Amino acid sequence: MKAKLPTLCPSCESLLDVSQLSCGQCSTIVQGNYPLPVFLKLPPKEQEFILQFFLASGSLKEMAAQLGISYPTVRNQLDDMIQRIKDLNI
């Protein structure tokens, strides 16, 4: 099993920033202080929702059918995620 990129501080649960990237091919290291991309700031459940939305070609109706839930439920989940992303001050 591949290790997952940690996004929350294990001590205080604040969002982490990326401070170093390295190239596996040539060992170049880039250091700085970079915020996580918006997608990684979302909880895993919402990341999965976005992936499913993408794979369903943006069709909420198709997602509802695949997930076995109602269209209004999927729509409400999407609306909640849109608000959460807006709240992240993007």
PyMOL Python script that loads the backbone (N, CA, C, O; Angstrom):
from pymol import cmd

cmd.read_pdbstr("""\
ATOM      1  N   MET A   1       0.842  -1.183   0.000  1.00  0.00           N
ATOM      2  CA  MET A   1       0.000   0.000   0.000  1.00  0.00           C
ATOM      3  C   MET A   1       0.887   1.246   0.000  1.00  0.00           C
ATOM      4  O   MET A   1       1.805   1.364   0.811  1.00  0.00           O
ATOM      5  N   LYS A   2       0.606   2.162  -0.906  1.00  0.00           N
ATOM      6  CA  LYS A   2       1.377   3.399  -0.982  1.00  0.00           C
ATOM      7  C   LYS A   2       1.006   4.333   0.171  1.00  0.00           C
ATOM      8  O   LYS A   2      -0.151   4.418   0.581  1.00  0.00           O
ATOM      9  N   ALA A   3       2.012   5.019   0.673  1.00  0.00           N
ATOM     10  CA  ALA A   3       1.763   6.010   1.722  1.00  0.00           C
ATOM     11  C   ALA A   3       1.003   7.191   1.127  1.00  0.00           C
ATOM     12  O   ALA A   3       1.282   7.622   0.008  1.00  0.00           O
ATOM     13  N   LYS A   4       0.049   7.703   1.880  1.00  0.00           N
ATOM     14  CA  LYS A   4      -0.722   8.863   1.434  1.00  0.00           C
ATOM     15  C   LYS A   4      -0.078  10.140   1.956  1.00  0.00           C
ATOM     16  O   LYS A   4       0.467  10.174   3.060  1.00  0.00           O
ATOM     17  N   LEU A   5      -0.150  11.174   1.153  1.00  0.00           N
ATOM     18  CA  LEU A   5       0.385  12.470   1.535  1.00  0.00           C
ATOM     19  C   LEU A   5      -0.394  13.000   2.733  1.00  0.00           C
ATOM     20  O   LEU A   5      -1.608  13.181   2.636  1.00  0.00           O
ATOM     21  N   PRO A   6       0.271  13.254   3.860  1.00  0.00           N
ATOM     22  CA  PRO A   6      -0.458  13.817   4.989  1.00  0.00           C
ATOM     23  C   PRO A   6      -0.849  15.262   4.681  1.00  0.00           C
ATOM     24  O   PRO A   6      -0.056  16.021   4.124  1.00  0.00           O
ATOM     25  N   THR A   7      -2.054  15.630   5.042  1.00  0.00           N
ATOM     26  CA  THR A   7      -2.528  16.990   4.794  1.00  0.00           C
ATOM     27  C   THR A   7      -2.817  17.741   6.087  1.00  0.00           C
ATOM     28  O   THR A   7      -2.935  18.966   6.086  1.00  0.00           O
ATOM     29  N   LEU A   8      -2.931  16.998   7.195  1.00  0.00           N
ATOM     30  CA  LEU A   8      -3.220  17.630   8.487  1.00  0.00           C
ATOM     31  C   LEU A   8      -2.084  17.385   9.468  1.00  0.00           C
ATOM     32  O   LEU A   8      -1.476  16.315   9.473  1.00  0.00           O
ATOM     33  N   CYS A   9      -1.803  18.378  10.295  1.00  0.00           N
ATOM     34  CA  CYS A   9      -0.784  18.272  11.334  1.00  0.00           C
ATOM     35  C   CYS A   9      -1.231  17.207  12.351  1.00  0.00           C
ATOM     36  O   CYS A   9      -2.367  17.246  12.823  1.00  0.00           O
ATOM     37  N   PRO A  10      -0.355  16.273  12.685  1.00  0.00           N
ATOM     38  CA  PRO A  10      -0.739  15.253  13.665  1.00  0.00           C
ATOM     39  C   PRO A  10      -0.913  15.809  15.074  1.00  0.00           C
ATOM     40  O   PRO A  10      -1.538  15.165  15.917  1.00  0.00           O
ATOM     41  N   SER A  11      -0.376  16.983  15.339  1.00  0.00           N
ATOM     42  CA  SER A  11      -0.494  17.566  16.677  1.00  0.00           C
ATOM     43  C   SER A  11      -1.749  18.402  16.849  1.00  0.00           C
ATOM     44  O   SER A  11      -2.491  18.225  17.815  1.00  0.00           O
ATOM     45  N   CYS A  12      -1.992  19.332  15.894  1.00  0.00           N
ATOM     46  CA  CYS A  12      -3.105  20.275  16.072  1.00  0.00           C
ATOM     47  C   CYS A  12      -4.176  20.168  14.992  1.00  0.00           C
ATOM     48  O   CYS A  12      -5.187  20.866  15.064  1.00  0.00           O
ATOM     49  N   GLU A  13      -3.977  19.314  13.996  1.00  0.00           N
ATOM     50  CA  GLU A  13      -4.925  19.074  12.907  1.00  0.00           C
ATOM     51  C   GLU A  13      -5.112  20.263  11.968  1.00  0.00           C
ATOM     52  O   GLU A  13      -6.101  20.321  11.237  1.00  0.00           O
ATOM     53  N   SER A  14      -4.171  21.216  11.978  1.00  0.00           N
ATOM     54  CA  SER A  14      -4.198  22.309  10.999  1.00  0.00           C
ATOM     55  C   SER A  14      -3.699  21.772   9.661  1.00  0.00           C
ATOM     56  O   SER A  14      -3.010  20.753   9.610  1.00  0.00           O
ATOM     57  N   LEU A  15      -4.057  22.472   8.569  1.00  0.00           N
ATOM     58  CA  LEU A  15      -3.567  22.070   7.258  1.00  0.00           C
ATOM     59  C   LEU A  15      -2.057  22.264   7.178  1.00  0.00           C
ATOM     60  O   LEU A  15      -1.525  23.280   7.624  1.00  0.00           O
ATOM     61  N   LEU A  16      -1.385  21.290   6.613  1.00  0.00           N
ATOM     62  CA  LEU A  16       0.054  21.373   6.415  1.00  0.00           C
ATOM     63  C   LEU A  16       0.367  22.116   5.122  1.00  0.00           C
ATOM     64  O   LEU A  16      -0.468  22.174   4.219  1.00  0.00           O
ATOM     65  N   ASP A  17       1.570  22.685   5.030  1.00  0.00           N
ATOM     66  CA  ASP A  17       2.102  23.253   3.791  1.00  0.00           C
ATOM     67  C   ASP A  17       3.198  22.321   3.295  1.00  0.00           C
ATOM     68  O   ASP A  17       3.798  21.585   4.078  1.00  0.00           O
ATOM     69  N   VAL A  18       3.454  22.356   2.011  1.00  0.00           N
ATOM     70  CA  VAL A  18       4.549  21.592   1.426  1.00  0.00           C
ATOM     71  C   VAL A  18       5.803  22.452   1.521  1.00  0.00           C
ATOM     72  O   VAL A  18       5.780  23.622   1.136  1.00  0.00           O
ATOM     73  N   SER A  19       6.895  21.889   2.027  1.00  0.00           N
ATOM     74  CA  SER A  19       8.120  22.678   2.163  1.00  0.00           C
ATOM     75  C   SER A  19       9.274  22.125   1.332  1.00  0.00           C
ATOM     76  O   SER A  19      10.287  22.803   1.159  1.00  0.00           O
ATOM     77  N   GLN A  20       9.135  20.910   0.817  1.00  0.00           N
ATOM     78  CA  GLN A  20      10.214  20.359   0.008  1.00  0.00           C
ATOM     79  C   GLN A  20       9.654  19.363  -1.001  1.00  0.00           C
ATOM     80  O   GLN A  20       8.778  18.560  -0.681  1.00  0.00           O
ATOM     81  N   LEU A  21      10.171  19.429  -2.214  1.00  0.00           N
ATOM     82  CA  LEU A  21       9.851  18.474  -3.275  1.00  0.00           C
ATOM     83  C   LEU A  21      11.174  17.939  -3.802  1.00  0.00           C
ATOM     84  O   LEU A  21      12.168  18.663  -3.863  1.00  0.00           O
ATOM     85  N   SER A  22      11.179  16.668  -4.180  1.00  0.00           N
ATOM     86  CA  SER A  22      12.414  16.116  -4.728  1.00  0.00           C
ATOM     87  C   SER A  22      12.116  15.282  -5.963  1.00  0.00           C
ATOM     88  O   SER A  22      11.049  14.682  -6.089  1.00  0.00           O
ATOM     89  N   CYS A  23      13.086  15.260  -6.871  1.00  0.00           N
ATOM     90  CA  CYS A  23      12.979  14.489  -8.102  1.00  0.00           C
ATOM     91  C   CYS A  23      13.571  13.101  -7.865  1.00  0.00           C
ATOM     92  O   CYS A  23      14.734  12.977  -7.480  1.00  0.00           O
ATOM     93  N   GLY A  24      12.785  12.079  -8.090  1.00  0.00           N
ATOM     94  CA  GLY A  24      13.268  10.715  -7.921  1.00  0.00           C
ATOM     95  C   GLY A  24      14.271  10.309  -8.982  1.00  0.00           C
ATOM     96  O   GLY A  24      15.027   9.357  -8.786  1.00  0.00           O
ATOM     97  N   GLN A  25      14.289  11.013 -10.099  1.00  0.00           N
ATOM     98  CA  GLN A  25      15.193  10.687 -11.202  1.00  0.00           C
ATOM     99  C   GLN A  25      16.600  11.261 -10.988  1.00  0.00           C
ATOM    100  O   GLN A  25      17.587  10.531 -11.082  1.00  0.00           O
ATOM    101  N   CYS A  26      16.693  12.552 -10.703  1.00  0.00           N
ATOM    102  CA  CYS A  26      18.013  13.188 -10.627  1.00  0.00           C
ATOM    103  C   CYS A  26      18.361  13.709  -9.227  1.00  0.00           C
ATOM    104  O   CYS A  26      19.438  14.271  -9.027  1.00  0.00           O
ATOM    105  N   SER A  27      17.474  13.529  -8.279  1.00  0.00           N
ATOM    106  CA  SER A  27      17.681  13.935  -6.880  1.00  0.00           C
ATOM    107  C   SER A  27      17.700  15.444  -6.652  1.00  0.00           C
ATOM    108  O   SER A  27      18.135  15.903  -5.596  1.00  0.00           O
ATOM    109  N   THR A  28      17.231  16.223  -7.635  1.00  0.00           N
ATOM    110  CA  THR A  28      17.099  17.662  -7.419  1.00  0.00           C
ATOM    111  C   THR A  28      16.082  17.900  -6.307  1.00  0.00           C
ATOM    112  O   THR A  28      15.054  17.225  -6.243  1.00  0.00           O
ATOM    113  N   ILE A  29      16.372  18.856  -5.437  1.00  0.00           N
ATOM    114  CA  ILE A  29      15.469  19.205  -4.341  1.00  0.00           C
ATOM    115  C   ILE A  29      15.066  20.665  -4.485  1.00  0.00           C
ATOM    116  O   ILE A  29      15.908  21.534  -4.711  1.00  0.00           O
ATOM    117  N   VAL A  30      13.773  20.924  -4.352  1.00  0.00           N
ATOM    118  CA  VAL A  30      13.224  22.273  -4.401  1.00  0.00           C
ATOM    119  C   VAL A  30      12.626  22.541  -3.027  1.00  0.00           C
ATOM    120  O   VAL A  30      11.791  21.778  -2.541  1.00  0.00           O
ATOM    121  N   GLN A  31      13.064  23.641  -2.401  1.00  0.00           N
ATOM    122  CA  GLN A  31      12.549  23.981  -1.083  1.00  0.00           C
ATOM    123  C   GLN A  31      11.832  25.315  -1.127  1.00  0.00           C
ATOM    124  O   GLN A  31      12.190  26.203  -1.900  1.00  0.00           O
ATOM    125  N   GLY A  32      10.836  25.444  -0.307  1.00  0.00           N
ATOM    126  CA  GLY A  32      10.052  26.670  -0.207  1.00  0.00           C
ATOM    127  C   GLY A  32       8.877  26.401   0.712  1.00  0.00           C
ATOM    128  O   GLY A  32       8.856  25.398   1.425  1.00  0.00           O
ATOM    129  N   ASN A  33       7.922  27.275   0.697  1.00  0.00           N
ATOM    130  CA  ASN A  33       6.720  27.079   1.491  1.00  0.00           C
ATOM    131  C   ASN A  33       5.530  27.228   0.564  1.00  0.00           C
ATOM    132  O   ASN A  33       5.154  28.341   0.194  1.00  0.00           O
ATOM    133  N   TYR A  34       4.940  26.104   0.190  1.00  0.00           N
ATOM    134  CA  TYR A  34       3.870  26.077  -0.790  1.00  0.00           C
ATOM    135  C   TYR A  34       2.592  25.533  -0.155  1.00  0.00           C
ATOM    136  O   TYR A  34       2.625  24.505   0.522  1.00  0.00           O
ATOM    137  N   PRO A  35       1.473  26.211  -0.370  1.00  0.00           N
ATOM    138  CA  PRO A  35       0.215  25.691   0.179  1.00  0.00           C
ATOM    139  C   PRO A  35      -0.226  24.448  -0.589  1.00  0.00           C
ATOM    140  O   PRO A  35       0.132  24.260  -1.752  1.00  0.00           O
ATOM    141  N   LEU A  36      -1.001  23.614   0.074  1.00  0.00           N
ATOM    142  CA  LEU A  36      -1.565  22.441  -0.594  1.00  0.00           C
ATOM    143  C   LEU A  36      -2.557  22.889  -1.660  1.00  0.00           C
ATOM    144  O   LEU A  36      -3.216  23.916  -1.494  1.00  0.00           O
ATOM    145  N   PRO A  37      -2.673  22.139  -2.745  1.00  0.00           N
ATOM    146  CA  PRO A  37      -3.712  22.440  -3.731  1.00  0.00           C
ATOM    147  C   PRO A  37      -5.102  22.293  -3.091  1.00  0.00           C
ATOM    148  O   PRO A  37      -5.273  21.555  -2.121  1.00  0.00           O
ATOM    149  N   VAL A  38      -6.065  22.988  -3.635  1.00  0.00           N
ATOM    150  CA  VAL A  38      -7.431  22.985  -3.091  1.00  0.00           C
ATOM    151  C   VAL A  38      -7.949  21.558  -2.906  1.00  0.00           C
ATOM    152  O   VAL A  38      -8.526  21.239  -1.866  1.00  0.00           O
ATOM    153  N   PHE A  39      -7.751  20.717  -3.888  1.00  0.00           N
ATOM    154  CA  PHE A  39      -8.250  19.341  -3.840  1.00  0.00           C
ATOM    155  C   PHE A  39      -7.754  18.615  -2.590  1.00  0.00           C
ATOM    156  O   PHE A  39      -8.513  17.873  -1.965  1.00  0.00           O
ATOM    157  N   LEU A  40      -6.492  18.821  -2.221  1.00  0.00           N
ATOM    158  CA  LEU A  40      -5.923  18.131  -1.066  1.00  0.00           C
ATOM    159  C   LEU A  40      -6.349  18.743   0.260  1.00  0.00           C
ATOM    160  O   LEU A  40      -6.137  18.144   1.314  1.00  0.00           O
ATOM    161  N   LYS A  41      -6.939  19.915   0.221  1.00  0.00           N
ATOM    162  CA  LYS A  41      -7.442  20.539   1.443  1.00  0.00           C
ATOM    163  C   LYS A  41      -8.803  19.971   1.833  1.00  0.00           C
ATOM    164  O   LYS A  41      -9.272  20.188   2.951  1.00  0.00           O
ATOM    165  N   LEU A  42      -9.433  19.248   0.921  1.00  0.00           N
ATOM    166  CA  LEU A  42     -10.745  18.658   1.190  1.00  0.00           C
ATOM    167  C   LEU A  42     -10.588  17.302   1.862  1.00  0.00           C
ATOM    168  O   LEU A  42      -9.583  16.623   1.654  1.00  0.00           O
ATOM    169  N   PRO A  43     -11.569  16.899   2.665  1.00  0.00           N
ATOM    170  CA  PRO A  43     -11.520  15.568   3.278  1.00  0.00           C
ATOM    171  C   PRO A  43     -11.532  14.477   2.197  1.00  0.00           C
ATOM    172  O   PRO A  43     -12.037  14.702   1.097  1.00  0.00           O
ATOM    173  N   PRO A  44     -10.976  13.299   2.506  1.00  0.00           N
ATOM    174  CA  PRO A  44     -10.928  12.207   1.522  1.00  0.00           C
ATOM    175  C   PRO A  44     -12.286  11.877   0.893  1.00  0.00           C
ATOM    176  O   PRO A  44     -12.357  11.571  -0.297  1.00  0.00           O
ATOM    177  N   LYS A  45     -13.349  11.937   1.674  1.00  0.00           N
ATOM    178  CA  LYS A  45     -14.687  11.633   1.142  1.00  0.00           C
ATOM    179  C   LYS A  45     -15.062  12.625   0.027  1.00  0.00           C
ATOM    180  O   LYS A  45     -15.641  12.228  -0.984  1.00  0.00           O
ATOM    181  N   GLU A  46     -14.738  13.887   0.207  1.00  0.00           N
ATOM    182  CA  GLU A  46     -15.052  14.897  -0.810  1.00  0.00           C
ATOM    183  C   GLU A  46     -14.108  14.782  -2.006  1.00  0.00           C
ATOM    184  O   GLU A  46     -14.507  15.067  -3.135  1.00  0.00           O
ATOM    185  N   GLN A  47     -12.864  14.367  -1.772  1.00  0.00           N
ATOM    186  CA  GLN A  47     -11.956  14.119  -2.884  1.00  0.00           C
ATOM    187  C   GLN A  47     -12.505  12.997  -3.764  1.00  0.00           C
ATOM    188  O   GLN A  47     -12.456  13.075  -4.991  1.00  0.00           O
ATOM    189  N   GLU A  48     -13.024  11.963  -3.122  1.00  0.00           N
ATOM    190  CA  GLU A  48     -13.606  10.838  -3.863  1.00  0.00           C
ATOM    191  C   GLU A  48     -14.842  11.299  -4.646  1.00  0.00           C
ATOM    192  O   GLU A  48     -15.052  10.868  -5.779  1.00  0.00           O
ATOM    193  N   PHE A  49     -15.656  12.170  -4.048  1.00  0.00           N
ATOM    194  CA  PHE A  49     -16.834  12.703  -4.730  1.00  0.00           C
ATOM    195  C   PHE A  49     -16.416  13.424  -6.010  1.00  0.00           C
ATOM    196  O   PHE A  49     -17.031  13.230  -7.059  1.00  0.00           O
ATOM    197  N   ILE A  50     -15.384  14.248  -5.931  1.00  0.00           N
ATOM    198  CA  ILE A  50     -14.913  14.988  -7.113  1.00  0.00           C
ATOM    199  C   ILE A  50     -14.432  14.021  -8.181  1.00  0.00           C
ATOM    200  O   ILE A  50     -14.716  14.210  -9.363  1.00  0.00           O
ATOM    201  N   LEU A  51     -13.707  12.987  -7.775  1.00  0.00           N
ATOM    202  CA  LEU A  51     -13.234  11.996  -8.740  1.00  0.00           C
ATOM    203  C   LEU A  51     -14.404  11.305  -9.422  1.00  0.00           C
ATOM    204  O   LEU A  51     -14.394  11.130 -10.640  1.00  0.00           O
ATOM    205  N   GLN A  52     -15.411  10.910  -8.653  1.00  0.00           N
ATOM    206  CA  GLN A  52     -16.590  10.258  -9.227  1.00  0.00           C
ATOM    207  C   GLN A  52     -17.342  11.206 -10.167  1.00  0.00           C
ATOM    208  O   GLN A  52     -17.834  10.788 -11.215  1.00  0.00           O
ATOM    209  N   PHE A  53     -17.425  12.475  -9.787  1.00  0.00           N
ATOM    210  CA  PHE A  53     -18.067  13.490 -10.631  1.00  0.00           C
ATOM    211  C   PHE A  53     -17.343  13.590 -11.971  1.00  0.00           C
ATOM    212  O   PHE A  53     -17.970  13.635 -13.029  1.00  0.00           O
ATOM    213  N   PHE A  54     -16.030  13.625 -11.908  1.00  0.00           N
ATOM    214  CA  PHE A  54     -15.199  13.686 -13.116  1.00  0.00           C
ATOM    215  C   PHE A  54     -15.416  12.447 -13.981  1.00  0.00           C
ATOM    216  O   PHE A  54     -15.614  12.561 -15.191  1.00  0.00           O
ATOM    217  N   LEU A  55     -15.381  11.264 -13.365  1.00  0.00           N
ATOM    218  CA  LEU A  55     -15.539  10.013 -14.113  1.00  0.00           C
ATOM    219  C   LEU A  55     -16.945   9.854 -14.694  1.00  0.00           C
ATOM    220  O   LEU A  55     -17.141   9.124 -15.666  1.00  0.00           O
ATOM    221  N   ALA A  56     -17.920  10.539 -14.095  1.00  0.00           N
ATOM    222  CA  ALA A  56     -19.292  10.510 -14.614  1.00  0.00           C
ATOM    223  C   ALA A  56     -19.516  11.643 -15.615  1.00  0.00           C
ATOM    224  O   ALA A  56     -20.655  11.973 -15.944  1.00  0.00           O
ATOM    225  N   SER A  57     -18.424  12.234 -16.094  1.00  0.00           N
ATOM    226  CA  SER A  57     -18.474  13.338 -17.065  1.00  0.00           C
ATOM    227  C   SER A  57     -19.302  14.516 -16.564  1.00  0.00           C
ATOM    228  O   SER A  57     -19.941  15.213 -17.351  1.00  0.00           O
ATOM    229  N   GLY A  58     -19.286  14.732 -15.256  1.00  0.00           N
ATOM    230  CA  GLY A  58     -19.999  15.867 -14.685  1.00  0.00           C
ATOM    231  C   GLY A  58     -21.505  15.677 -14.598  1.00  0.00           C
ATOM    232  O   GLY A  58     -22.239  16.643 -14.388  1.00  0.00           O
ATOM    233  N   SER A  59     -21.971  14.457 -14.757  1.00  0.00           N
ATOM    234  CA  SER A  59     -23.406  14.186 -14.700  1.00  0.00           C
ATOM    235  C   SER A  59     -23.821  13.776 -13.292  1.00  0.00           C
ATOM    236  O   SER A  59     -23.484  12.686 -12.829  1.00  0.00           O
ATOM    237  N   LEU A  60     -24.549  14.652 -12.619  1.00  0.00           N
ATOM    238  CA  LEU A  60     -25.040  14.322 -11.285  1.00  0.00           C
ATOM    239  C   LEU A  60     -26.062  13.192 -11.351  1.00  0.00           C
ATOM    240  O   LEU A  60     -26.149  12.372 -10.437  1.00  0.00           O
ATOM    241  N   LYS A  61     -26.820  13.154 -12.416  1.00  0.00           N
ATOM    242  CA  LYS A  61     -27.804  12.077 -12.600  1.00  0.00           C
ATOM    243  C   LYS A  61     -27.091  10.732 -12.691  1.00  0.00           C
ATOM    244  O   LYS A  61     -27.527   9.755 -12.082  1.00  0.00           O
ATOM    245  N   GLU A  62     -26.003  10.679 -13.442  1.00  0.00           N
ATOM    246  CA  GLU A  62     -25.227   9.443 -13.572  1.00  0.00           C
ATOM    247  C   GLU A  62     -24.594   9.059 -12.236  1.00  0.00           C
ATOM    248  O   GLU A  62     -24.581   7.886 -11.863  1.00  0.00           O
ATOM    249  N   MET A  63     -24.071  10.053 -11.521  1.00  0.00           N
ATOM    250  CA  MET A  63     -23.481   9.778 -10.211  1.00  0.00           C
ATOM    251  C   MET A  63     -24.511   9.196  -9.255  1.00  0.00           C
ATOM    252  O   MET A  63     -24.232   8.230  -8.545  1.00  0.00           O
ATOM    253  N   ALA A  64     -25.688   9.777  -9.239  1.00  0.00           N
ATOM    254  CA  ALA A  64     -26.748   9.289  -8.356  1.00  0.00           C
ATOM    255  C   ALA A  64     -27.061   7.829  -8.650  1.00  0.00           C
ATOM    256  O   ALA A  64     -27.225   7.019  -7.737  1.00  0.00           O
ATOM    257  N   ALA A  65     -27.141   7.502  -9.941  1.00  0.00           N
ATOM    258  CA  ALA A  65     -27.427   6.118 -10.330  1.00  0.00           C
ATOM    259  C   ALA A  65     -26.296   5.188  -9.897  1.00  0.00           C
ATOM    260  O   ALA A  65     -26.555   4.101  -9.380  1.00  0.00           O
ATOM    261  N   GLN A  66     -25.060   5.599 -10.102  1.00  0.00           N
ATOM    262  CA  GLN A  66     -23.905   4.772  -9.733  1.00  0.00           C
ATOM    263  C   GLN A  66     -23.804   4.573  -8.229  1.00  0.00           C
ATOM    264  O   GLN A  66     -23.441   3.492  -7.765  1.00  0.00           O
ATOM    265  N   LEU A  67     -24.121   5.607  -7.471  1.00  0.00           N
ATOM    266  CA  LEU A  67     -24.006   5.547  -6.018  1.00  0.00           C
ATOM    267  C   LEU A  67     -25.261   4.983  -5.346  1.00  0.00           C
ATOM    268  O   LEU A  67     -25.244   4.666  -4.157  1.00  0.00           O
ATOM    269  N   GLY A  68     -26.337   4.861  -6.105  1.00  0.00           N
ATOM    270  CA  GLY A  68     -27.582   4.343  -5.552  1.00  0.00           C
ATOM    271  C   GLY A  68     -28.259   5.294  -4.588  1.00  0.00           C
ATOM    272  O   GLY A  68     -28.914   4.869  -3.636  1.00  0.00           O
ATOM    273  N   ILE A  69     -28.095   6.608  -4.842  1.00  0.00           N
ATOM    274  CA  ILE A  69     -28.754   7.621  -4.014  1.00  0.00           C
ATOM    275  C   ILE A  69     -29.527   8.567  -4.929  1.00  0.00           C
ATOM    276  O   ILE A  69     -29.381   8.517  -6.150  1.00  0.00           O
ATOM    277  N   SER A  70     -30.330   9.410  -4.347  1.00  0.00           N
ATOM    278  CA  SER A  70     -31.178  10.289  -5.148  1.00  0.00           C
ATOM    279  C   SER A  70     -30.377  11.448  -5.739  1.00  0.00           C
ATOM    280  O   SER A  70     -29.334  11.842  -5.218  1.00  0.00           O
ATOM    281  N   TYR A  71     -30.900  11.977  -6.838  1.00  0.00           N
ATOM    282  CA  TYR A  71     -30.286  13.148  -7.473  1.00  0.00           C
ATOM    283  C   TYR A  71     -30.216  14.327  -6.498  1.00  0.00           C
ATOM    284  O   TYR A  71     -29.172  14.972  -6.408  1.00  0.00           O
ATOM    285  N   PRO A  72     -31.311  14.633  -5.752  1.00  0.00           N
ATOM    286  CA  PRO A  72     -31.232  15.763  -4.816  1.00  0.00           C
ATOM    287  C   PRO A  72     -30.134  15.583  -3.750  1.00  0.00           C
ATOM    288  O   PRO A  72     -29.517  16.561  -3.327  1.00  0.00           O
ATOM    289  N   THR A  73     -29.897  14.356  -3.327  1.00  0.00           N
ATOM    290  CA  THR A  73     -28.829  14.102  -2.356  1.00  0.00           C
ATOM    291  C   THR A  73     -27.471  14.432  -2.953  1.00  0.00           C
ATOM    292  O   THR A  73     -26.646  15.074  -2.304  1.00  0.00           O
ATOM    293  N   VAL A  74     -27.234  13.996  -4.187  1.00  0.00           N
ATOM    294  CA  VAL A  74     -25.968  14.288  -4.863  1.00  0.00           C
ATOM    295  C   VAL A  74     -25.834  15.794  -5.070  1.00  0.00           C
ATOM    296  O   VAL A  74     -24.759  16.357  -4.866  1.00  0.00           O
ATOM    297  N   ARG A  75     -26.912  16.440  -5.471  1.00  0.00           N
ATOM    298  CA  ARG A  75     -26.898  17.893  -5.693  1.00  0.00           C
ATOM    299  C   ARG A  75     -26.549  18.627  -4.397  1.00  0.00           C
ATOM    300  O   ARG A  75     -25.756  19.568  -4.406  1.00  0.00           O
ATOM    301  N   ASN A  76     -27.147  18.190  -3.280  1.00  0.00           N
ATOM    302  CA  ASN A  76     -26.865  18.813  -1.986  1.00  0.00           C
ATOM    303  C   ASN A  76     -25.401  18.610  -1.578  1.00  0.00           C
ATOM    304  O   ASN A  76     -24.774  19.517  -1.031  1.00  0.00           O
ATOM    305  N   GLN A  77     -24.865  17.422  -1.844  1.00  0.00           N
ATOM    306  CA  GLN A  77     -23.455  17.173  -1.545  1.00  0.00           C
ATOM    307  C   GLN A  77     -22.563  18.109  -2.351  1.00  0.00           C
ATOM    308  O   GLN A  77     -21.596  18.660  -1.826  1.00  0.00           O
ATOM    309  N   LEU A  78     -22.889  18.287  -3.620  1.00  0.00           N
ATOM    310  CA  LEU A  78     -22.111  19.184  -4.467  1.00  0.00           C
ATOM    311  C   LEU A  78     -22.206  20.625  -3.959  1.00  0.00           C
ATOM    312  O   LEU A  78     -21.198  21.327  -3.876  1.00  0.00           O
ATOM    313  N   ASP A  79     -23.411  21.057  -3.624  1.00  0.00           N
ATOM    314  CA  ASP A  79     -23.585  22.417  -3.104  1.00  0.00           C
ATOM    315  C   ASP A  79     -22.790  22.628  -1.811  1.00  0.00           C
ATOM    316  O   ASP A  79     -22.199  23.690  -1.613  1.00  0.00           O
ATOM    317  N   ASP A  80     -22.776  21.621  -0.935  1.00  0.00           N
ATOM    318  CA  ASP A  80     -22.004  21.715   0.308  1.00  0.00           C
ATOM    319  C   ASP A  80     -20.511  21.840   0.010  1.00  0.00           C
ATOM    320  O   ASP A  80     -19.807  22.611   0.663  1.00  0.00           O
ATOM    321  N   MET A  81     -20.030  21.084  -0.974  1.00  0.00           N
ATOM    322  CA  MET A  81     -18.618  21.148  -1.337  1.00  0.00           C
ATOM    323  C   MET A  81     -18.259  22.492  -1.953  1.00  0.00           C
ATOM    324  O   MET A  81     -17.190  23.037  -1.677  1.00  0.00           O
ATOM    325  N   ILE A  82     -19.132  23.020  -2.774  1.00  0.00           N
ATOM    326  CA  ILE A  82     -18.895  24.337  -3.374  1.00  0.00           C
ATOM    327  C   ILE A  82     -18.751  25.377  -2.263  1.00  0.00           C
ATOM    328  O   ILE A  82     -17.856  26.220  -2.314  1.00  0.00           O
ATOM    329  N   GLN A  83     -19.621  25.319  -1.272  1.00  0.00           N
ATOM    330  CA  GLN A  83     -19.540  26.268  -0.161  1.00  0.00           C
ATOM    331  C   GLN A  83     -18.253  26.073   0.631  1.00  0.00           C
ATOM    332  O   GLN A  83     -17.617  27.051   1.024  1.00  0.00           O
ATOM    333  N   ARG A  84     -17.859  24.814   0.871  1.00  0.00           N
ATOM    334  CA  ARG A  84     -16.630  24.546   1.618  1.00  0.00           C
ATOM    335  C   ARG A  84     -15.424  25.128   0.878  1.00  0.00           C
ATOM    336  O   ARG A  84     -14.540  25.714   1.502  1.00  0.00           O
ATOM    337  N   ILE A  85     -15.384  24.971  -0.439  1.00  0.00           N
ATOM    338  CA  ILE A  85     -14.267  25.495  -1.238  1.00  0.00           C
ATOM    339  C   ILE A  85     -14.263  27.019  -1.176  1.00  0.00           C
ATOM    340  O   ILE A  85     -13.202  27.632  -1.062  1.00  0.00           O
ATOM    341  N   LYS A  86     -15.432  27.627  -1.249  1.00  0.00           N
ATOM    342  CA  LYS A  86     -15.504  29.094  -1.128  1.00  0.00           C
ATOM    343  C   LYS A  86     -15.014  29.534   0.249  1.00  0.00           C
ATOM    344  O   LYS A  86     -14.360  30.569   0.373  1.00  0.00           O
ATOM    345  N   ASP A  87     -15.323  28.759   1.274  1.00  0.00           N
ATOM    346  CA  ASP A  87     -14.909  29.093   2.640  1.00  0.00           C
ATOM    347  C   ASP A  87     -13.398  28.972   2.831  1.00  0.00           C
ATOM    348  O   ASP A  87     -12.839  29.572   3.749  1.00  0.00           O
ATOM    349  N   LEU A  88     -12.739  28.202   1.972  1.00  0.00           N
ATOM    350  CA  LEU A  88     -11.288  28.065   2.051  1.00  0.00           C
ATOM    351  C   LEU A  88     -10.573  29.309   1.525  1.00  0.00           C
ATOM    352  O   LEU A  88      -9.343  29.363   1.508  1.00  0.00           O
ATOM    353  N   ASN A  89     -11.346  30.304   1.098  1.00  0.00           N
ATOM    354  CA  ASN A  89     -10.802  31.564   0.580  1.00  0.00           C
ATOM    355  C   ASN A  89      -9.923  31.355  -0.652  1.00  0.00           C
ATOM    356  O   ASN A  89      -8.805  31.863  -0.727  1.00  0.00           O
ATOM    357  N   ILE A  90     -10.434  30.622  -1.585  1.00  0.00           N
ATOM    358  CA  ILE A  90      -9.700  30.360  -2.829  1.00  0.00           C
ATOM    359  C   ILE A  90      -9.850  31.557  -3.744  1.00  0.00           C
ATOM    360  O   ILE A  90      -9.312  31.559  -4.851  1.00  0.00           O
TER     361      ILE A  90
END
""", "prot")
cmd.dss("prot")
cmd.show_as("cartoon", "prot")
cmd.util.cbc("prot")
cmd.orient("prot")
